[in-house]
Amino acid sequence: MSVRRVVPDVGSGAMEESRDFYGLLGLAEVMNLGWVMTLASPTNPTAQVILMSHDETAPVQPDMSVEVDDVDAVYAAVLESGAEIVHPLRDEEWGVRRFFAVDPNGRVVNVLSHR
């Protein structure tokens, strides 16, 4: 298993204003579903920030997202570890397969792979 990227998920009640602020730092909008927006560096596309007003299909908002090459294998390992799963493994309509787990610090981690 390998990690493809790790991205902070920032809760936002001011999506456009946040996009504009992070634009000042050199990040550009690369995806926008209305409730979630990804900003990325044009020169280093894995340098990203995710803005979220809420999560459309999960009961909680994640604190960070970790993209892996095999989400099914990671899900099995996390289940076996006994870590709390707060959003089960599922395919989302926007092209990712993901689940949420709680880390030992109480942070919610969105673990995903693109389909």
C-alpha positions in Angstrom: 0.0 0.0 0.0 1.2 3.5 -0.7 0.0 7.0 0.1 -0.7 9.2 -2.8 -1.4 12.5 -0.9 -2.4 13.8 2.5 -4.7 16.9 2.6 -6.1 19.0 5.4 -9.9 19.3 5.3 -10.9 22.8 6.5 -14.5 23.4 7.7 -15.7 26.6 6.1 -18.8 28.8 6.3 -17.2 31.1 3.7 -16.2 28.9 0.8 -15.6 31.6 -1.9 -13.8 33.9 0.6 -11.6 31.0 1.7 -10.9 30.1 -1.9 -9.8 33.7 -2.6 -7.6 33.7 0.6 -5.8 30.5 -0.4 -5.5 31.9 -3.9 -3.3 34.5 -2.4 -1.0 31.7 -1.3 -0.8 30.3 -4.8 -3.6 27.6 -4.7 -6.2 27.4 -7.4 -9.6 25.8 -7.5 -9.4 22.4 -9.2 -12.8 20.8 -8.0 -16.0 22.3 -6.7 -19.1 20.4 -5.8 -20.7 23.3 -3.9 -20.3 21.7 -0.5 -16.6 20.6 -1.0 -13.9 22.4 -2.9 -10.3 21.3 -3.6 -7.6 23.9 -4.1 -4.2 22.8 -5.5 -0.8 24.3 -6.4 -0.6 24.6 -10.2 3.1 23.6 -10.0 2.7 20.8 -7.4 -0.7 19.3 -7.8 -0.4 17.1 -4.6 -0.1 20.3 -2.5 -3.8 20.8 -1.7 -6.4 22.1 0.8 -9.9 20.9 0.9 -12.7 23.3 2.0 -16.0 21.8 3.2 -19.2 23.4 4.3 -20.5 20.0 5.3 -20.1 16.4 4.1 -22.9 15.4 1.7 -23.0 11.7 2.5 -21.3 11.2 5.9 -22.5 12.0 9.4 -19.3 14.0 10.3 -16.8 16.2 8.6 -13.2 14.8 8.3 -10.2 16.7 9.6 -7.9 15.3 6.9 -8.0 13.1 3.8 -5.5 10.5 3.0 -5.5 9.1 -0.6 -4.1 5.6 -0.8 -3.7 3.2 -3.8 -5.8 0.4 -2.2 -8.6 1.6 0.0 -10.1 -1.9 0.5 -6.8 -3.2 1.9 -6.5 -0.2 4.3 -10.1 -0.6 5.4 -9.5 -4.2 6.3 -6.3 -3.3 8.3 -8.2 -0.5 10.1 -11.1 -2.8 10.9 -8.7 -5.4 12.2 -6.9 -2.8 14.4 -10.2 -2.1 16.2 -10.2 1.6 15.3 -13.6 3.3 15.2 -15.2 3.6 11.8 -17.6 6.5 11.6 -18.4 6.2 7.9 -18.3 2.8 6.3 -16.5 1.9 3.1 -18.6 3.0 0.1 -18.4 4.2 -3.5 -19.4 7.9 -3.8 -21.0 9.3 -6.9 -18.1 11.8 -7.5 -15.7 9.0 -8.3 -14.1 8.0 -5.0 -14.3 4.9 -2.7 -13.8 6.0 0.9 -14.4 5.5 4.6 -13.8 7.5 7.7 -11.9 6.3 10.8 -11.1 8.0 14.1 -7.4 8.3 14.9 -6.1 8.0 18.5 -6.4 11.8 18.9 -10.1 11.8 18.1 -9.4 13.2 14.6 -11.6 12.0 11.7 -9.6 10.7 8.8 -11.2 10.3 5.3 -9.3 7.4 3.6 -10.0 7.2 -0.1 -9.0 5.9 -3.5 -10.2 7.3 -6.8 -12.1 4.7 -8.9 
